[in-house]
Amino acid sequence: MTRVLNSYLSGQWCAGSGEGSPLFDPTTEEVLAKAETAGLDFRGALEFARDKGGAALRELNFGQRGALLSAMAKSLHAHRDELLELSTRSGGNTRGDAKFDIDGATGTLAYYGKLARQLGDATFFLEEGVEQLAANPRYIGCHVKVPRHGVAVHINAFNFPAWGFGEKAALALLAGMPVVTKPATSTAIVTERMIQILVDDQVLPDGALSLVAGRPGDLLDHLGPQDVLAFTGSSDTGTWIRTRENLVRNGVRINVEADSLNAAVLGPDIDRDAAAYDLFLRETARDMTQKAGQKCTAIRRIFVPNDLLEGVRDDLVEEIKRVKVGNPAQQGVRMGPLATASQLKDVREGIARLAQRARFIHGDGGRGDLEGVDDGKGYFVGPTLLEAEGIHDDCVVHALEVFGPVQTLIPYSGTASEAVHGVSLGQGGLVASIYTDDKRFASEVALGLAPYNGRLHIGSSKVADHSPGPGTVLPQMIHGGPGRAGGGEELGGLRGLDFYLQRTAIQGLKTLVEKMTGTGTH
Ligand code: NAP
């Protein structure tokens, strides 16, 4: 009988009653488990998290909460091989792709565990700057940031069931808020196992961490004024969520991380011998094929100066051809299938729409040559490179995110202003990359693109050996972007905690305020 995934609510493992939605191995199409949440008491689970988990976390200082994160990282890392294998089976990830997700989760938890040490025994933040608010110097004001007394609900996308959980949980728990995490149903088996490990190891206080393994049901209907909701997924779902009546009415704080038509810009100064050129090819090809292109930060549009186009086209195709596609568990295979049948359908439809305005250079949305895969089985799309005629403002390549191994070359004149114009047609992105050794071009494009992107990656010859690429989200740097990308912001070191904290102005008698905030000599 097919196993039903368990949710972890109110300190208990439980499963819904009903038929359940199947979760598949995307390579073989074998059913791995089912997910069902019908009948589960989400209202009670949220109350339990607020009352038990929130209170327990707020009794701890930042240093102690950081120690919890370090313990989470250690506990999960001890099960690394098992989690990597599960990630391959349930998400179609190669071992490298799986590491990106699993190690990304433990790495981010460990990073925040370490960062917390510098905050020591504080339980809230005091912002810099004490203001004298009246002629009499005894009346002053300052700002504090304290944990909100609600629950942090985290909804994640299918492509990062581990990292999505880890990066969001690290921030909320460190800030002092309990977490209810809801992975996408199709890959929730990985998150379920991670929570089992943490529960078995008794790493966190009761109520600090809960799991919804399956559809969200009425979960969001019970969120209140002290709660926060961090969502990652498609723009459509993000829009639906942020307009829910009770979320608007209760002023629930919402962060949305959504689609993005990330771009790479090749500078006109780069010739084929430059180290920055190799970097550009390497990072572009990697973004097309890593996790079969199912990365929110993956490069989708590649802007290339007209006179470099022919060379780039040939070199990029050579680079892509080196990637073996097939069964991700097989050694040597560097790209696996898409994660679900609906992803396959969406990607094929998306490629067909792009092909109305761009021509195929490599691949055509078909399966391509596969290694170690049974005939006709699995949700495979081979790497597909297209080329548009030019920037064309109304072109679908600037409007449609095809969430698979698909990129489009777009020729441009080579001027900074045209590059900025072309990239910004994506209406807001998570990351844009600029490959150039010309400092002036880099500055003009970077500052021109800054209002339209959450992060800018500048790949020059001198950093060619050090760059992790634009697709890697580092916890030190903010992640998120304006417009289409959802308008949200996560990570960025301590900046990411702000979402879970209430900033409050306190004004009154100087000696009292100083005593309360521990800043005076009294
Ligand atoms: P999705 O279909 O929007 O689903 C995202 C999450 O929302 C899933 O957990 C899903 O649960 C949940 N959800 C769906 N309907 C909901 C509802 N009515 N109420 C509450 N939750 C609901 O997106 P996806 O297909 O998983 O992910 C792909 C998209 O995510 C891409 O567009 C990609 O660009 C984006 N993404 C963005 C980032 C980023 O950081 N900006 C990162 C990764 C992915 P179920 O699975 O149970 O339906």
Boltz pocket constraint, residues with backbone or C-beta under 6 A from the ligand:
constraints:
  - pocket:
      binder: B
      contacts: [[A, 155], [A, 156], [A, 157], [A, 158], [A, 159], [A, 160], [A, 182], [A, 183], [A, 184], [A, 185], [A, 186], [A, 214], [A, 215], [A, 216], [A, 217], [A, 220], [A, 232], [A, 233], [A, 234], [A, 235], [A, 236], [A, 237], [A, 238], [A, 240], [A, 241], [A, 257], [A, 258], [A, 259], [A, 260], [A, 295], [A, 296], [A, 401], [A, 403], [A, 430], [A, 480], [A, 485]]
      max_distance: 6.0
